[in-house]
Amino acid sequence: MYRSRNRPKKGGENEVKGPNSALTQFLREEGISAENIKQRWYQQSKKRRDENDEKKEDVEDVDDDDLTAENSQVVDDKELDDVETGSDTESGKVEVSYEARMKLVTADSDEEEYETSSVSGTPISLSTANNRKLLAKKKKAAAKIIQNRRRKRKRAADLLDRRVNKVSSLQSLCIGKISENIYKWQKDANESSKLVFNRLRDVLGGVSTANLNNLAKALSKNRALNDHTLQLFLKTDLTKLTFNDCSKISFDGYKTLAIFSPHLTKLSLQMCGQLNNESLLYIAEKLPNLEALYLDGPFLINEDTWEAFFTIMKDRLKEFHISNTHRFTDRSLSNLLVNCSSSLVSFGLSRLDSVSNYALLPQYLVNDDFHTLCIEYPFNEEDVNDEIIINILGQVGGTLRTLVLNGCAELTDSMIINGLTAFIPEKCRLEVLSLEESDQITTDSLVYFFNKVELNKLTKCSFRRCLQLGDMAVIELLLNGAKDSLISLSFNSLKELTEEAFVALACPNLTYIDLGFVRCVNDSIIQMLGEQNPKLTVIDVFGDNLVTENAKTRPGLTLIGRQSDSI
Amino acid sequence: MCQDPVTLVSKDNKEYEVSRSAAMVSPTLKAMIEGSFEENKGRIELKQFDSHILEKVVEYLNYNFKYGGTNVEEDDEEDEIPEFDIPTEMSLELLLAADYLSI
């Protein structure tokens, strides 16, 4: 059983929550904030001033006594200094030097913001009324600047959150409120919260599945999904469930889930670090209809358990995607393929450091309906080479709808020409094509591919960081049937692209395009894209320094990552 | 097009008036108003909701109509949208209502 010894108690204060960094969280816990520091400075300087005022009064009293000869007192002081006496005069000196400092301070623009109208001594405030007016004016100006700054920051934050609509829907407002309160409740007494959740579940019974999924998303985003909040989802008739952040769900939580949601067919558990051997087998046994499992980070599951799991799921598992675990080894992979390959139609491996024998795949992926293949970020790039992918495509290329080969940097033009072009039928079903970070693929092979194969179902396409691609690849893609079906496109970091590539970019259904670090993109290209693509709502322009605040966009189109928005 | 306000009726027969254009914010209400049923006369019975929920819904319809509409021109205004306050105890029921009205 996995239990971290230094994990804080449930609901502890020092939990990193939401989009804050750990540093922000720490500063907040320690009560360190710019405002605090400023206030402390205020208090200290006020205290000092008060003390000085008191002392000054004393001095003045003395002065009143011998009004006649101030000079003589100075002389006296000098005389007395020699004999080292008179603490009163000492403080007088301190006071003078402090006032002198304050005088100097008025000339320093940095400190002006903190100036108050009563700058202690009489000598400065010759025309207090005037001063006060000036200070009030300054204060007003400062307040305005601060407000502007805050406004700008909020706008930038909204942009980054992709909040295009200014007014969020009532549903999302409610979900936000609920998740916020769930977090609060769970911090309060654990006993009473149980009752609350029972009630919550009763009420939530009528909420549509879509909203239940939204609630799961909202909870995950706030890192508030745990054994307590999990209870909201224990609906007996739920068939599909996705949790994007399970890091706080304990192994017991997974078991409860398996018991109370027996109809689940598809389960996605991301960041499921606490999922252990026992609960995985429990899930396999208690969910008789389960046929799709997506796991991210199940690093507690060992080889033996994987073997047992695949034996239980034999001929039942249709979709299996796994990422981020070093305990899923070549042996586990072969167990999976031996037991479940006949039923497998969707398969994904990503960031698995102990898997190297990808050459096993071609002979096992044989299902006639196989539609999704994702092989991403192998530990050794050489393990996923052209030959393997060509062989896989030879088996399932005809039915493939999703092909994701991100981070397989070993792939070359040979894969495109002898694999994609050769085995994907002319009227292909491909909907998603992602070849990110394949920096050996060149324009020529893609031009050939787009020329030969009609991609009229392609909706999502990414060539992020395929550094060698140039204009012709993009133009050929747009001359292809894909032009009418494309919804999302990524040309991130294609530094070779020029304005020419974008002239032809007119897709009736395109809603999102990532043009980050495509250096040629400028204001006029942005304007042109807005006009040519009626449904385009978001353009990512991170790192495009030619896109300025003068870029003209039609209403409904948002630029994200523009330098002028955040600085 | 008729510009009369629309009346929404709650479970306990309380009536809430809302301008026709604000009601159009909700696709559900829009369909009811524009449809060929009894509701197009401007009286819509939402008997599944309590009056306090409906009151909040009407408040939101007006809020959304005021700030979320097409009057986007002024950049400054944009940032001064007040937050829409939802009492905690109401949030779940309100979610159901919002779900139903697709707002």
Interface residues (C-beta under 8 A of the other chain):
Chain A: R151 K154 R155 N165 K166 V167 S169 L170 Q171 L173 C174 I175 K177 I178 N181 L200 V203 L204 G206 V207 S208 N211 P555
Chain B: V57 Y60 Y63 N64 Y67 G68 V72 E78 D79 I81 F84 I86 T88 S91 L92 E93 L94 L95 L96 A97 A98 D99 L101 I103
